[in-house]
Amino acid sequence: MPHVIIKHFAATLTAEQHATLSEAITRSVTQAFGCSAHAVSIALRPVAPDDWHGSVFVPDIETRPQELIKSPDYSAV
């Protein structure tokens, strides 16, 4: 605990980008939750663009707004 899942469109990250992302997320999570970095796990889950609405938007964003700490603004993308 805690476990962070990042759902995203397919992207190829270098080992350095993985490390930078992992360090930034781990730092933020440990500061917010007061836990050890050893307790943090992070997963990257690529989602095809055609599957985003049904696999991510509806179940994770539209039907669970109370859990979001940041909402998307797809009109700005």
C-alpha positions in Angstrom: 0.0 0.0 0.0 -0.3 2.4 -1.8 -0.6 1.1 -5.3 -0.8 3.6 -8.2 -2.1 2.6 -11.6 -1.6 4.9 -14.6 -3.9 4.1 -17.5 -2.7 5.8 -20.7 -2.5 5.5 -24.5 0.4 3.4 -25.6 3.7 5.2 -25.3 7.3 4.0 -25.4 9.2 5.2 -22.4 12.9 4.9 -22.0 14.4 3.4 -18.9 15.4 6.9 -17.8 11.8 8.1 -18.3 10.5 5.2 -16.3 12.9 6.0 -13.5 12.0 9.7 -13.5 8.3 9.0 -13.4 8.7 6.4 -10.7 10.8 8.7 -8.5 8.4 11.6 -8.9 5.3 9.5 -8.1 6.9 7.7 -5.2 8.1 11.0 -3.7 4.6 12.5 -4.0 2.9 9.4 -2.6 5.2 9.0 0.4 4.9 12.7 1.3 1.1 12.6 1.0 0.5 9.3 2.8 3.5 9.3 5.2 4.6 5.9 4.1 7.9 4.3 3.2 9.0 4.3 -0.5 9.3 0.5 0.0 5.5 0.3 0.4 4.7 2.0 -2.9 4.0 0.1 -6.2 3.3 1.6 -9.5 1.8 0.1 -12.7 1.5 1.4 -16.2 -1.6 0.1 -18.1 -1.7 1.0 -21.8 -5.3 1.3 -23.2 -6.1 1.5 -26.9 -7.7 4.9 -27.8 -10.8 3.1 -29.1 -11.2 1.4 -25.7 -10.7 4.5 -23.5 -14.3 5.5 -23.2 -15.6 2.1 -22.2 -12.6 0.9 -20.2 -11.5 4.0 -18.4 -13.7 7.0 -18.8 -17.0 5.4 -17.9 -15.9 3.1 -15.0 -13.1 5.2 -13.5 -14.1 8.9 -14.2 -17.7 9.3 -15.1 -19.1 6.9 -12.4 -16.6 7.7 -9.6 -16.2 11.5 -9.6 -15.9 11.5 -5.8 -12.6 9.6 -6.1 -10.9 12.0 -8.5 -8.4 14.4 -7.2 -8.0 15.9 -10.7 -10.6 15.7 -13.4 -9.7 15.7 -17.1 -10.6 18.5 -19.5 -10.6 16.6 -22.8 -11.7 19.8 -24.6 -8.3 21.2 -24.0 -6.5 18.3 -25.5 
